[in-house]
């Protein structure tokens, strides 16, 4: 068996058609888009066409699209830009988000707390979904921003963003709604009009596009201030010479991933369901994390925890048998810390240390799932035999 790649939630292999489109730009239209001469204007046309293409796919106006360096920058720009603009208007300084957001959101919120803002971090249930009644009670007259991810990157839970946005606006019409939709593209509809948001974050490398390029949607009329200052690029909303080839690759990948998305999701979902059903049958003391209801979960996400096993050992063992996977744990400063997502869901620290995420892609095959189901049980059994007896 060749390498089995099951970490598509981390990044995806660029589609060959994306690479070809990018190479054409690198080879022939490498000019600076801010220049007025021919080479610059050829590059400018690529950006304008890509912006129009993305706007059409999102059903928004081209002027509402800002290209960035990726999801992290887009999250930072969305949250900081809205927070400071709203405070400048005298509308307050209270922000609401959840405990399971990506660190690009959480760390930005924490930094804003150091700059005089107040942040409420909403809890989630044991499936990783926010409670709408709790959300409603958190919205105040001085709440200026709600940031709620569309799909969780670790356990695949889909959040009720549209319902949350309606609730928030009923209590405070001036609130700005942001959603990190980085993990959701191709799995669920990310159109801002459908999910009801003012700000939307996307990242190209999550859907078979290039790394280093992202998109920030800012609804026209939304209070928002630029985050990256410098030149007048992106209509003075994001300074820096544009990544022309990256922007082109983003637009091509975005278009491709939305084609026949429903059929691909059904196929991927069937493979995901095999993992959910068969791994616990073959491995005792497996705890599935995230929603069991398929309608509440990303179709490509399988996540679980194994009792009496260390997650990092599982990943290393899988890598040795040519399987690439990931854990919900993050290695920081030499210490393996439990996932903040699993902790927020009420998973105890020992169990959270033994987390595994398998995220499937459009090229994942039934044979590859067979291989994982064959190789994983003996790995867990061996690691449990090596583990010290619990005290």
FIVO-641709 format. One record per residue (C-alpha): x, y, z; chain. Coordinates in nm, 2 decimals. Example, Ala and Ser with C-alpha at 12.3 -4.5 7.8 and 13.67 -1.06 7.14 Angstrom:
2
+--------+--------+--------+-------+
|     xx |     yy |     zz | chain |
+--------+--------+--------+-------+
|   1.23 |  -0.45 |   0.78 |     A |
|   1.37 |  -0.11 |   0.71 |     A |
+--------+--------+--------+-------+
END
This chain:
391
+--------+--------+--------+-------+
|     xx |     yy |     zz | chain |
+--------+--------+--------+-------+
|   0.00 |   0.00 |   0.00 |     A |
|   0.13 |   0.34 |  -0.09 |     A |
|   0.11 |   0.63 |   0.15 |     A |
|  -0.25 |   0.68 |   0.28 |     A |
|  -0.31 |   1.05 |   0.35 |     A |
|  -0.59 |   1.12 |   0.59 |     A |
|  -0.51 |   1.47 |   0.72 |     A |
|  -0.70 |   1.68 |   0.47 |     A |
|  -0.83 |   1.90 |   0.75 |     A |
|  -0.47 |   2.01 |   0.80 |     A |
|  -0.40 |   2.07 |   0.43 |     A |
|  -0.48 |   1.93 |   0.09 |     A |
|  -0.27 |   1.83 |  -0.21 |     A |
|  -0.31 |   2.11 |  -0.48 |     A |
|  -0.52 |   2.00 |  -0.78 |     A |
|  -0.31 |   1.96 |  -1.09 |     A |
|  -0.54 |   2.21 |  -1.27 |     A |
|  -0.47 |   2.46 |  -1.00 |     A |
|  -0.09 |   2.42 |  -1.04 |     A |
|  -0.12 |   2.46 |  -1.42 |     A |
|  -0.31 |   2.78 |  -1.38 |     A |
|  -0.06 |   2.92 |  -1.13 |     A |
|   0.24 |   2.82 |  -1.34 |     A |
|   0.09 |   3.01 |  -1.64 |     A |
|   0.08 |   3.32 |  -1.42 |     A |
|   0.43 |   3.27 |  -1.28 |     A |
|   0.57 |   3.21 |  -1.63 |     A |
|   0.40 |   3.47 |  -1.84 |     A |
|   0.23 |   3.73 |  -1.61 |     A |
|   0.47 |   3.79 |  -1.33 |     A |
|   0.44 |   4.17 |  -1.32 |     A |
|   0.35 |   4.39 |  -1.02 |     A |
|  -0.03 |   4.45 |  -1.04 |     A |
|   0.02 |   4.80 |  -0.91 |     A |
|   0.22 |   4.91 |  -1.21 |     A |
|   0.06 |   5.10 |  -1.49 |     A |
|   0.26 |   4.94 |  -1.78 |     A |
|   0.17 |   4.63 |  -1.97 |     A |
|   0.33 |   4.37 |  -1.74 |     A |
|   0.15 |   4.51 |  -1.44 |     A |
|  -0.18 |   4.54 |  -1.61 |     A |
|  -0.17 |   4.18 |  -1.73 |     A |
|  -0.12 |   4.07 |  -1.37 |     A |
|  -0.40 |   4.31 |  -1.26 |     A |
|  -0.64 |   4.14 |  -1.50 |     A |
|  -0.58 |   3.81 |  -1.34 |     A |
|  -0.66 |   3.94 |  -0.99 |     A |
|  -0.98 |   4.12 |  -1.12 |     A |
|  -1.10 |   3.80 |  -1.30 |     A |
|  -1.03 |   3.59 |  -0.99 |     A |
|  -1.21 |   3.83 |  -0.76 |     A |
|  -1.51 |   3.83 |  -0.99 |     A |
|  -1.50 |   3.45 |  -1.00 |     A |
|  -1.49 |   3.41 |  -0.62 |     A |
|  -1.76 |   3.67 |  -0.58 |     A |
|  -1.99 |   3.48 |  -0.82 |     A |
|  -1.93 |   3.15 |  -0.63 |     A |
|  -2.02 |   3.33 |  -0.30 |     A |
|  -2.31 |   3.52 |  -0.46 |     A |
|  -2.17 |   3.86 |  -0.34 |     A |
|  -2.03 |   4.17 |  -0.50 |     A |
|  -1.67 |   4.17 |  -0.62 |     A |
|  -1.60 |   4.48 |  -0.41 |     A |
|  -1.67 |   4.28 |  -0.09 |     A |
|  -1.38 |   4.03 |  -0.16 |     A |
|  -1.03 |   4.09 |   0.00 |     A |
|  -0.75 |   3.85 |  -0.08 |     A |
|  -0.51 |   3.78 |   0.21 |     A |
|  -0.22 |   3.55 |   0.30 |     A |
|  -0.45 |   3.28 |   0.44 |     A |
|  -0.71 |   3.19 |   0.70 |     A |
|  -0.52 |   3.31 |   1.00 |     A |
|  -0.47 |   3.66 |   0.86 |     A |
|  -0.84 |   3.67 |   0.75 |     A |
|  -0.95 |   3.58 |   1.10 |     A |
|  -0.73 |   3.84 |   1.25 |     A |
|  -0.83 |   4.10 |   1.01 |     A |
|  -1.20 |   4.03 |   1.04 |     A |
|  -1.21 |   4.03 |   1.42 |     A |
|  -0.97 |   4.32 |   1.49 |     A |
|  -1.10 |   4.52 |   1.20 |     A |
|  -1.46 |   4.50 |   1.32 |     A |
|  -1.38 |   4.53 |   1.69 |     A |
|  -1.20 |   4.86 |   1.66 |     A |
|  -1.44 |   5.00 |   1.40 |     A |
|  -1.73 |   4.93 |   1.62 |     A |
|  -1.57 |   5.07 |   1.93 |     A |
|  -1.48 |   5.38 |   1.74 |     A |
|  -1.85 |   5.43 |   1.66 |     A |
|  -1.92 |   5.41 |   2.03 |     A |
|  -2.12 |   5.09 |   2.01 |     A |
|  -1.94 |   4.91 |   2.29 |     A |
|  -1.64 |   4.67 |   2.34 |     A |
|  -1.80 |   4.33 |   2.41 |     A |
|  -1.72 |   4.03 |   2.19 |     A |
|  -1.88 |   3.69 |   2.19 |     A |
|  -1.71 |   3.37 |   2.05 |     A |
|  -1.68 |   3.01 |   2.15 |     A |
|  -1.44 |   2.80 |   2.34 |     A |
|  -1.37 |   2.57 |   2.04 |     A |
|  -1.27 |   2.83 |   1.78 |     A |
|  -0.94 |   2.79 |   1.59 |     A |
|  -0.65 |   2.96 |   1.77 |     A |
|  -0.64 |   3.22 |   1.50 |     A |
|  -0.97 |   3.35 |   1.65 |     A |
|  -0.90 |   3.26 |   2.02 |     A |
|  -0.56 |   3.42 |   2.03 |     A |
|  -0.69 |   3.73 |   1.86 |     A |
|  -0.97 |   3.76 |   2.11 |     A |
|  -0.73 |   3.71 |   2.40 |     A |
|  -0.51 |   3.99 |   2.26 |     A |
|  -0.81 |   4.22 |   2.23 |     A |
|  -0.88 |   4.16 |   2.60 |     A |
|  -0.54 |   4.31 |   2.66 |     A |
|  -0.65 |   4.61 |   2.46 |     A |
|  -0.96 |   4.69 |   2.66 |     A |
|  -1.22 |   4.46 |   2.50 |     A |
|  -1.44 |   4.22 |   2.70 |     A |
|  -1.48 |   3.87 |   2.55 |     A |
|  -1.73 |   3.60 |   2.64 |     A |
|  -1.62 |   3.25 |   2.54 |     A |
|  -1.94 |   3.03 |   2.50 |     A |
|  -1.93 |   2.67 |   2.61 |     A |
|  -2.04 |   2.38 |   2.38 |     A |
|  -2.22 |   2.05 |   2.45 |     A |
|  -2.05 |   1.71 |   2.44 |     A |
|  -2.10 |   1.70 |   2.07 |     A |
|  -1.91 |   2.03 |   2.02 |     A |
|  -2.21 |   2.24 |   1.93 |     A |
|  -2.30 |   2.58 |   2.09 |     A |
|  -2.63 |   2.61 |   2.27 |     A |
|  -2.84 |   2.89 |   2.11 |     A |
|  -3.02 |   2.98 |   2.44 |     A |
|  -2.68 |   3.03 |   2.60 |     A |
|  -2.57 |   3.24 |   2.30 |     A |
|  -2.88 |   3.45 |   2.32 |     A |
|  -2.83 |   3.53 |   2.69 |     A |
|  -2.47 |   3.64 |   2.61 |     A |
|  -2.57 |   3.91 |   2.36 |     A |
|  -2.59 |   4.26 |   2.52 |     A |
|  -2.65 |   4.62 |   2.41 |     A |
|  -2.27 |   4.67 |   2.40 |     A |
|  -2.20 |   4.34 |   2.21 |     A |
|  -2.03 |   4.45 |   1.90 |     A |
|  -1.91 |   4.13 |   1.74 |     A |
|  -2.01 |   3.76 |   1.73 |     A |
|  -1.75 |   3.52 |   1.58 |     A |
|  -1.88 |   3.16 |   1.54 |     A |
|  -1.70 |   2.90 |   1.32 |     A |
|  -1.91 |   2.72 |   1.06 |     A |
|  -1.73 |   2.38 |   1.11 |     A |
|  -1.49 |   2.27 |   1.37 |     A |
|  -1.15 |   2.15 |   1.24 |     A |
|  -1.10 |   1.88 |   1.51 |     A |
|  -1.43 |   1.70 |   1.56 |     A |
|  -1.62 |   1.82 |   1.25 |     A |
|  -1.92 |   1.97 |   1.44 |     A |
|  -2.13 |   2.21 |   1.23 |     A |
|  -2.25 |   2.52 |   1.41 |     A |
|  -2.59 |   2.68 |   1.36 |     A |
|  -2.45 |   3.00 |   1.23 |     A |
|  -2.76 |   3.13 |   1.05 |     A |
|  -2.98 |   3.08 |   1.36 |     A |
|  -2.72 |   3.23 |   1.58 |     A |
|  -2.69 |   3.54 |   1.36 |     A |
|  -3.07 |   3.59 |   1.36 |     A |
|  -3.08 |   3.56 |   1.74 |     A |
|  -2.79 |   3.80 |   1.78 |     A |
|  -2.94 |   4.06 |   1.55 |     A |
|  -3.28 |   4.05 |   1.72 |     A |
|  -3.11 |   4.14 |   2.04 |     A |
|  -2.87 |   4.39 |   1.89 |     A |
|  -2.92 |   4.51 |   1.54 |     A |
|  -2.58 |   4.68 |   1.53 |     A |
|  -2.38 |   4.36 |   1.60 |     A |
|  -2.14 |   4.23 |   1.33 |     A |
|  -2.13 |   3.86 |   1.26 |     A |
|  -1.82 |   3.67 |   1.16 |     A |
|  -1.77 |   3.31 |   1.07 |     A |
|  -1.45 |   3.12 |   1.01 |     A |
|  -1.56 |   2.88 |   0.73 |     A |
|  -1.21 |   2.75 |   0.65 |     A |
|  -1.30 |   2.39 |   0.71 |     A |
|  -1.65 |   2.40 |   0.55 |     A |
|  -1.58 |   2.48 |   0.18 |     A |
|  -1.72 |   2.21 |  -0.04 |     A |
|  -1.90 |   2.04 |   0.25 |     A |
|  -2.17 |   2.29 |   0.32 |     A |
|  -2.29 |   2.61 |   0.16 |     A |
|  -2.06 |   2.90 |   0.27 |     A |
|  -2.25 |   3.18 |   0.09 |     A |
|  -2.26 |   3.47 |   0.33 |     A |
|  -2.63 |   3.53 |   0.24 |     A |
|  -2.72 |   3.17 |   0.32 |     A |
|  -2.54 |   3.16 |   0.66 |     A |
|  -2.62 |   3.52 |   0.74 |     A |
|  -2.28 |   3.67 |   0.82 |     A |
|  -2.11 |   4.01 |   0.76 |     A |
|  -1.76 |   3.87 |   0.76 |     A |
|  -1.64 |   3.54 |   0.62 |     A |
|  -1.30 |   3.37 |   0.63 |     A |
|  -1.16 |   3.11 |   0.38 |     A |
|  -0.82 |   2.95 |   0.31 |     A |
|  -0.71 |   2.81 |  -0.02 |     A |
|  -0.50 |   2.52 |   0.09 |     A |
|  -0.80 |   2.35 |   0.27 |     A |
|  -0.97 |   2.28 |  -0.07 |     A |
|  -0.69 |   2.17 |  -0.30 |     A |
|  -0.56 |   2.52 |  -0.36 |     A |
|  -0.23 |   2.69 |  -0.28 |     A |
|  -0.10 |   2.77 |   0.07 |     A |
|  -0.04 |   3.13 |   0.15 |     A |
|  -0.36 |   3.27 |   0.01 |     A |
|  -0.69 |   3.33 |   0.17 |     A |
|  -1.01 |   3.53 |   0.13 |     A |
|  -1.19 |   3.77 |   0.36 |     A |
|  -1.55 |   3.87 |   0.27 |     A |
|  -1.66 |   4.20 |   0.42 |     A |
|  -2.02 |   4.29 |   0.35 |     A |
|  -2.07 |   4.63 |   0.21 |     A |
|  -2.16 |   4.88 |   0.49 |     A |
|  -2.01 |   4.67 |   0.77 |     A |
|  -1.80 |   4.87 |   1.02 |     A |
|  -1.45 |   4.75 |   0.96 |     A |
|  -1.10 |   4.89 |   0.96 |     A |
|  -0.79 |   4.76 |   0.76 |     A |
|  -0.56 |   4.53 |   0.94 |     A |
|  -0.24 |   4.52 |   0.72 |     A |
|  -0.13 |   4.86 |   0.64 |     A |
|   0.13 |   4.97 |   0.38 |     A |
|   0.05 |   5.01 |   0.01 |     A |
|  -0.29 |   5.08 |  -0.14 |     A |
|  -0.35 |   4.73 |  -0.26 |     A |
|  -0.70 |   4.56 |  -0.23 |     A |
|  -0.85 |   4.91 |  -0.25 |     A |
|  -0.65 |   5.02 |   0.05 |     A |
|  -0.79 |   4.74 |   0.26 |     A |
|  -0.49 |   4.51 |   0.27 |     A |
|  -0.14 |   4.64 |   0.20 |     A |
|   0.13 |   4.44 |   0.03 |     A |
|   0.21 |   4.33 |  -0.33 |     A |
|  -0.06 |   4.08 |  -0.43 |     A |
|   0.02 |   3.71 |  -0.46 |     A |
|  -0.11 |   3.70 |  -0.82 |     A |
|  -0.05 |   3.33 |  -0.89 |     A |
|  -0.19 |   3.24 |  -0.55 |     A |
|  -0.50 |   3.44 |  -0.60 |     A |
|  -0.56 |   3.27 |  -0.94 |     A |
|  -0.50 |   2.93 |  -0.78 |     A |
|  -0.74 |   3.01 |  -0.51 |     A |
|  -1.02 |   3.10 |  -0.75 |     A |
|  -0.96 |   2.79 |  -0.97 |     A |
|  -0.96 |   2.56 |  -0.66 |     A |
|  -1.27 |   2.72 |  -0.52 |     A |
|  -1.46 |   2.67 |  -0.85 |     A |
|  -1.34 |   2.31 |  -0.88 |     A |
|  -1.43 |   2.21 |  -0.53 |     A |
|  -1.79 |   2.33 |  -0.56 |     A |
|  -1.85 |   2.13 |  -0.87 |     A |
|  -2.04 |   1.82 |  -0.80 |     A |
|  -1.98 |   1.88 |  -0.42 |     A |
|  -2.29 |   1.69 |  -0.32 |     A |
|  -2.19 |   1.36 |  -0.50 |     A |
|  -1.84 |   1.38 |  -0.36 |     A |
|  -1.97 |   1.45 |  -0.01 |     A |
|  -2.20 |   1.15 |  -0.03 |     A |
|  -1.91 |   0.92 |  -0.13 |     A |
|  -1.67 |   1.06 |   0.13 |     A |
|  -1.95 |   1.04 |   0.39 |     A |
|  -2.00 |   0.67 |   0.33 |     A |
|  -1.62 |   0.61 |   0.39 |     A |
|  -1.63 |   0.82 |   0.70 |     A |
|  -1.93 |   0.62 |   0.83 |     A |
|  -1.73 |   0.30 |   0.79 |     A |
|  -1.47 |   0.44 |   1.02 |     A |
|  -1.73 |   0.55 |   1.27 |     A |
|  -1.90 |   0.21 |   1.27 |     A |
|  -1.61 |  -0.03 |   1.23 |     A |
|  -1.33 |   0.11 |   1.44 |     A |
|  -1.52 |   0.10 |   1.77 |     A |
|  -1.62 |  -0.26 |   1.68 |     A |
|  -1.26 |  -0.36 |   1.63 |     A |
|  -1.10 |  -0.16 |   1.91 |     A |
|  -1.26 |  -0.18 |   2.26 |     A |
|  -1.27 |   0.14 |   2.47 |     A |
|  -1.29 |   0.37 |   2.16 |     A |
|  -1.48 |   0.69 |   2.22 |     A |
|  -1.61 |   0.87 |   1.92 |     A |
|  -1.59 |   1.25 |   1.95 |     A |
|  -1.81 |   1.50 |   1.77 |     A |
|  -2.17 |   1.45 |   1.65 |     A |
|  -2.30 |   1.11 |   1.57 |     A |
|  -2.57 |   1.26 |   1.36 |     A |
|  -2.43 |   1.29 |   1.01 |     A |
|  -2.62 |   1.61 |   0.94 |     A |
|  -2.44 |   1.78 |   1.22 |     A |
|  -2.09 |   1.67 |   1.11 |     A |
|  -1.85 |   1.74 |   0.82 |     A |
|  -1.87 |   1.44 |   0.58 |     A |
|  -1.50 |   1.39 |   0.58 |     A |
|  -1.43 |   1.40 |   0.95 |     A |
|  -1.37 |   1.11 |   1.18 |     A |
|  -1.24 |   1.17 |   1.53 |     A |
|  -1.21 |   0.96 |   1.84 |     A |
|  -1.01 |   0.89 |   2.16 |     A |
|  -0.86 |   0.56 |   2.28 |     A |
|  -0.85 |   0.48 |   2.65 |     A |
|  -0.50 |   0.40 |   2.79 |     A |
|  -0.31 |   0.51 |   2.49 |     A |
|  -0.10 |   0.82 |   2.41 |     A |
|  -0.21 |   1.00 |   2.10 |     A |
|   0.14 |   1.09 |   1.98 |     A |
|   0.24 |   0.73 |   1.99 |     A |
|  -0.06 |   0.64 |   1.77 |     A |
|   0.04 |   0.90 |   1.51 |     A |
|   0.40 |   0.78 |   1.50 |     A |
|   0.29 |   0.42 |   1.47 |     A |
|   0.05 |   0.50 |   1.19 |     A |
|   0.32 |   0.69 |   1.01 |     A |
|   0.55 |   0.38 |   1.02 |     A |
|   0.28 |   0.19 |   0.83 |     A |
|   0.24 |   0.47 |   0.57 |     A |
|  -0.07 |   0.64 |   0.72 |     A |
|  -0.07 |   1.01 |   0.77 |     A |
|  -0.32 |   1.13 |   1.04 |     A |
|  -0.34 |   1.39 |   1.32 |     A |
|  -0.43 |   1.43 |   1.68 |     A |
|  -0.64 |   1.69 |   1.86 |     A |
|  -0.34 |   1.75 |   2.09 |     A |
|  -0.10 |   2.03 |   2.02 |     A |
|   0.27 |   2.01 |   2.11 |     A |
|   0.38 |   2.33 |   2.27 |     A |
|   0.70 |   2.42 |   2.46 |     A |
|   0.79 |   2.05 |   2.48 |     A |
|   0.46 |   1.95 |   2.66 |     A |
|   0.18 |   1.76 |   2.50 |     A |
|  -0.14 |   1.95 |   2.60 |     A |
|  -0.49 |   1.82 |   2.56 |     A |
|  -0.70 |   1.97 |   2.28 |     A |
|  -0.89 |   2.28 |   2.39 |     A |
|  -1.18 |   2.16 |   2.18 |     A |
|  -1.21 |   1.82 |   2.35 |     A |
|  -1.16 |   1.99 |   2.69 |     A |
|  -1.45 |   2.23 |   2.61 |     A |
|  -1.66 |   1.93 |   2.52 |     A |
|  -1.60 |   1.78 |   2.86 |     A |
|  -1.35 |   1.51 |   2.76 |     A |
|  -1.12 |   1.44 |   3.05 |     A |
|  -0.75 |   1.52 |   3.01 |     A |
|  -0.62 |   1.16 |   3.00 |     A |
|  -0.87 |   1.06 |   2.73 |     A |
|  -0.81 |   1.38 |   2.53 |     A |
|  -0.44 |   1.29 |   2.52 |     A |
|  -0.53 |   0.99 |   2.32 |     A |
|  -0.72 |   1.16 |   2.04 |     A |
|  -0.71 |   1.07 |   1.67 |     A |
|  -0.85 |   1.26 |   1.37 |     A |
|  -0.88 |   1.10 |   1.03 |     A |
|  -0.99 |   1.35 |   0.76 |     A |
|  -1.07 |   1.22 |   0.42 |     A |
|  -1.04 |   1.38 |   0.08 |     A |
|  -1.18 |   1.35 |  -0.27 |     A |
|  -0.91 |   1.09 |  -0.36 |     A |
|  -0.96 |   0.87 |  -0.06 |     A |
|  -1.05 |   0.52 |  -0.16 |     A |
|  -1.24 |   0.23 |   0.00 |     A |
|  -0.92 |   0.02 |  -0.02 |     A |
|  -0.74 |   0.29 |   0.19 |     A |
|  -1.01 |   0.28 |   0.45 |     A |
|  -0.98 |  -0.10 |   0.45 |     A |
|  -0.61 |  -0.06 |   0.51 |     A |
|  -0.66 |   0.18 |   0.80 |     A |
|  -0.92 |  -0.05 |   0.96 |     A |
|  -0.67 |  -0.34 |   0.93 |     A |
|  -0.37 |  -0.16 |   1.07 |     A |
|  -0.51 |   0.05 |   1.35 |     A |
|  -0.64 |  -0.22 |   1.59 |     A |
|  -0.30 |  -0.40 |   1.63 |     A |
|  -0.13 |  -0.07 |   1.68 |     A |
|  -0.37 |   0.03 |   1.96 |     A |
|  -0.34 |  -0.32 |   2.11 |     A |
|   0.04 |  -0.31 |   2.11 |     A |
|   0.05 |   0.04 |   2.27 |     A |
|  -0.19 |  -0.06 |   2.54 |     A |
|   0.03 |  -0.36 |   2.62 |     A |
|   0.33 |  -0.13 |   2.65 |     A |
|   0.14 |   0.13 |   2.86 |     A |
|   0.21 |   0.12 |   3.24 |     A |
|  -0.07 |  -0.01 |   3.46 |     A |
|  -0.30 |   0.27 |   3.59 |     A |
|  -0.24 |   0.36 |   3.95 |     A |
+--------+--------+--------+-------+
END
